[in-house]
């Protein structure tokens, strides 16, 4: 019996070590991959206002946010702010890392293109994502075209189309008469009562949980929303804490005398679930 107990403990020890080794390799290529841009667009389409949108992206069961940029072991609260210039809106998604530091995560640029038409894209901040990480709604238009196989033969050709988002409730909310530009009332230490942060999931788990969002939104290399980027650029918030975007972050600590200490954090995805 004693030998059996020792054997079982040995097997459990090997299994635990193997699991920990796998966890070390379980991290995203970029820190921002722990926030689903596709998921953010899915919830933006669903929301009736920016206040509701902010609530949705901060709910655990919606599988959009898995960020812990300040490495306190809990997910960060995402705040939403609108920047408006004529018929252009820039929805900025940010988080406070402490009382003074704020880091932008992504922007949703929306431009009106007609009386009842508008386009949008979401772009991840370059501190957290690969350069030019742009996501947009995705739809397929099927056209009947003559086939090369014969004079009377026809074939269906699928073509991607730019989606008109004018009839999304959130977009109609922004362009409604009397709309007042929304700025989240929340900040570091002042969060809504309903919000309960959770321990971030391992990246492989989170990636699977937000897979549903990637069906209707895809990556593109084309900047269609040009004015919004120009409007946003001079107002971008970049934290001095987050200074690397590949395979983890680097935290910069400053003491009262102004001395700076640079500490590399463990790789993203180190949380256990």
N, C-alpha and C positions, 0 to 999 in steps of 0.2 A: 504493500500500500504506500509505503514511504517512497519507494522508487517511482511508483506511478505519479505521485504528487510532484516529485522533482521533475519528472519528464514533462508533465503538463505545464509547470511553471516555465520550463525551458522553451516549450513551443509558444506559449503566450508572449514570452520576451522577444522571441524572434519575430513573431507576427507584429508586435507593437513597433519594433525597430524598423521593419519593412514599411509599415504604414507611415511612420514619421519620415522615412526617406522619400516616400512617394509624395507626401505633403510638401517637402522642400522643393519638389519639381512642379508643384501645382500652383502656378502663378501666371497672371496674364503678361503678355509682352509689353503692354503699356498700362500705366496706372489707371487711366480713364476707362479701360475695358471693364472695370468694376461698376460702371454706370452705363446702362443700356440706352444708347441714343435711339434705337428703334423703339424700345419700350416707352421712352419719353414721348415720342411722336404718337404712339398708339393711345396713350393717356391724354395727350393734348387734344386729339380728335374726339375723345370721349367726353372731356370736361365741358361744362357750360360757362365757366369763368376761370380767370387766372387763380383766384383763391382756391377753387375746387381742384384745379390742376396741381397747385402746390401740395395740397393734401394728398392727392392720389400718388404722386411720385415719392412721398415720404411714408407710404404704407407698405409694410413688409410683404404682404401677400400679393402685391402688384408686381413684384420681381423686376424692379427697375434700378433701385439704388443698393449698392453693396460697398460704398466708399467709406474708408476710414483714413482720411488724409493726415490727421494729426496723431494717428496711432494710439488712441486711448482705449482701443478694444471695443468701441461701439460705432455704429454707423453715423455718418454725419447728416445733419439736417440740411436739406436743400431749400434755399430761398429763391423766390421768383420775382423778377422785376421787369417792367415793360419800359422800353425807350421808344418814344414815338416821334417821327418827323414826317409831317403831312400824311401820305398814304402808306408809309412804311412803318412797320413795327419790329422791334428787336426784343425778343423775350430772353432775358438773361437768367441762366440757372447758375447759382453760386452757393458756396458754403463758407461759414466763418470757422477758422481754425483756432482762433483765440479771440480775446477782446478787440484786437486791432487788425488781425490778419484776415483777409478775405480772398478767396480764390474762385475765379470763374471756372465753371465746368464745361458749359456749352451754351450756344445761342441758337434760338429759333428765329430765323429771318423770314418775315412775311411781307410780300409786296402785292399791292392791288394792281391787276393788269387790265381791268375793264369794269363795267358797271356791276357785273355779277361774276367776276373771276379774280382769282388770287393764287399765287404760288408760294410755297415755303420750302425751306431746307433747314436741317439742324446740323451744326458744325461743332465738333469737339474742340476744346481749347488746346492749343499746341503744347502747353505745359504737361498735359495729361494724355493726349492722344498723338498718334502719328500725324504728321503734317497733312493738312487738307483731308481730314476725316469728315466726310459729308454724307449725310443720309437724307433720303427723300421718299415720299410715298411712291408706291410702285403699282402700276396697272398695265395690263396687256391689251392691245387692240389687235384683233384678228382681221386681216384683209384677204379677199379672194383675188389671186393674181394668176395670170396665164403661166402654165407650167412649160418648162423647156422640153418636156417629154412628148409633146404633140400639139397640133394646132388648136384642138378643142379641149385640151386637158387643163384643169384648174387646180391650184393648190392654195392652202391656207398659210399665210405668212404672219407669224406673231411679231408685233412691234411694240416696244415700250413707249408709253406716252407720259407727258407731263400732266400731273394730276391737278385739277382745279379744286382747291380746298375752300372755296367761298362758302359752301354750305355746311362746313364743319361748325358746330355750335360755338366752339371757342373763337373761331375767326369772325363769325357774325357778332359775337360779343364785343370784339375789339373795334369793329367798324360801326357799331350801333350809335345812333344819335345820343349825345349826352354822356358818352363813355368817359370816365375819369381814369387817367393813366394809373395803373396798379403798381404799387411798390410794397413788397411784403413788410408787415409790421414786426417780423421776427428777426432776431439776431442772436449773437453768442449769449447764452445764459437765459434768454427770454424766448421760450418755445411754447407752442400751443399745448394745452392741457392733455389733449388726446394723444399726443405723440409719445411713443415709447421706443427709444433706440434699441436695436438688437445687435447681437454679436455677428459680424460679417461671416458669410458662408465661404467655404473653400471655393476658389474660382471655378473649378470644374463643375461643382454643384450649381453655382450661380449661373454659369453659362447655359446649363441645361434648363434651368428654371425660366430663363428669359428667351428660350428658343422660339416660343410662339410669336414673339414680336417681329422676328426676322422674316416672316412670310410675306408681309405686305409692305415692308420698307427695306430699301436696299442702298448700297453704297454707290456713289457716283463721283466721277472726277471733274464734273462740270459745275462751276459756280453760276447758278441761275439767278440767285438773289444777290445782286451786286450792290445795290444802294444800301441795303441793311448792313453789310459788312463795313461800308464807309462810315455810316452813322455810328456804329458800335466801336470801331477801332480806337478813337481817342478816349473812350470811357471804360476801357477794359480794366478789370481788377486782377492783378497778379500778385500772389503772396510771395514774400521772401522766404517762406518756409519750404514751399514746394519748388525745387530747383532742378529736378531731374524727372524725365518722363519714361525712361526705359527700365523695366525690371525693378521697380521700387522707387522710393522717394529719398531725398536727403533732407534732413531736418536741420535747420540752422538755429542754434540757441545763442542768445545774446545776454550777457550779464549786465549788471548796473553800470559797470565801467565801460561798456561798449565792446568788450572782448567777445569775439565770435568763436564758437566751437561748432564744428561740422560733424554730425553723427549720421552715418548711413544706417537706415532702418532695415529690418528684415524684409525679404521679398514679399510683394503683395500676395494674398492668398494664403498667408500663414495662419489665418484663423481656422479653428476646427469646428466642423459640424458633421 
